[in-house]
Amino acid sequence: MPLIIEWEGYKFFFYKSEVLFEPAHVHVKGHGGNMKIWLADCKEARPLSNSIPKHKKTKILTYVKDNLTLFQQAWKDAEKDAGIKN
């Protein structure tokens, strides 16, 4: 589970095995909640109704958009480590 970055008490990460069978995304966990964000469109996957408050989700999604290159590079590095050609 590579930790990409921690921001405002939220950890941004993904599971190494996921690069083999899922599109690029990042998991976010913190303050008792969690969410998953697709990197292709910076939208939440499988919204969880009572996980992270909506105003915090909006802030997190903006953070991911603003730092998209960081998250995409971490995913590409994991693909490379898994032997996937880009």
C-alpha positions in Angstrom: 0.0 0.0 0.0 2.1 2.9 -1.2 1.4 6.1 0.6 1.6 8.9 -1.9 1.0 11.8 0.4 -0.7 12.9 3.6 -2.6 16.2 3.5 -4.8 17.8 6.2 -5.0 14.5 8.1 -6.0 12.4 5.0 -3.8 9.7 3.6 -3.7 9.3 -0.2 -2.7 5.8 -1.3 -3.5 2.8 -3.6 -2.9 -0.9 -3.3 -0.1 -2.2 -5.5 -2.2 -5.2 -6.8 -4.8 -2.8 -8.1 -2.6 -1.5 -10.9 -3.0 -5.0 -12.6 -6.8 -4.8 -12.9 -8.2 -1.4 -12.2 -8.0 2.0 -13.9 -5.8 4.6 -12.2 -7.2 5.9 -8.9 -6.3 6.9 -5.4 -7.9 6.0 -2.1 -8.3 8.6 0.6 -8.6 7.8 4.2 -8.8 10.0 7.3 -10.9 11.5 10.0 -13.0 8.4 10.2 -13.9 8.3 6.5 -12.7 7.1 3.1 -13.3 7.6 -0.5 -11.9 6.4 -3.9 -11.1 8.9 -6.7 -10.6 8.0 -10.4 -7.7 9.9 -11.8 -9.0 10.0 -15.4 -11.8 12.4 -14.4 -11.1 13.2 -10.8 -14.5 12.0 -9.7 -15.4 9.8 -6.7 -15.9 6.2 -7.4 -18.7 4.4 -5.5 -19.8 7.4 -3.3 -20.2 6.5 0.3 -23.1 8.4 1.7 -21.9 8.8 5.3 -18.2 8.6 5.0 -16.6 12.0 4.4 -18.7 15.2 4.6 -19.6 16.7 1.2 -17.7 19.9 1.8 -14.5 17.9 2.7 -15.0 15.7 -0.4 -15.1 18.8 -2.6 -11.9 20.1 -1.0 -10.2 16.7 -1.5 -11.3 16.4 -5.1 -9.9 19.9 -5.8 -6.6 18.9 -4.1 -6.3 15.8 -6.3 -7.0 17.9 -9.4 -4.4 20.5 -8.4 -1.8 17.7 -7.8 -2.9 15.3 -10.5 0.6 14.9 -11.9 1.8 13.6 -8.5 -0.9 11.0 -8.3 -0.6 9.9 -12.0 3.2 9.5 -11.6 2.8 7.4 -8.5 0.4 5.1 -10.4 2.8 4.9 -13.4 5.7 4.0 -11.2 3.6 1.2 -9.6 2.7 0.0 -13.1 6.4 -0.1 -14.0 7.2 -2.0 -10.9 4.5 -4.5 -11.8 6.0 -5.0 -15.3 3.2 -3.2 -17.1 4.3 -1.3 -20.2 2.9 2.2 -20.6 
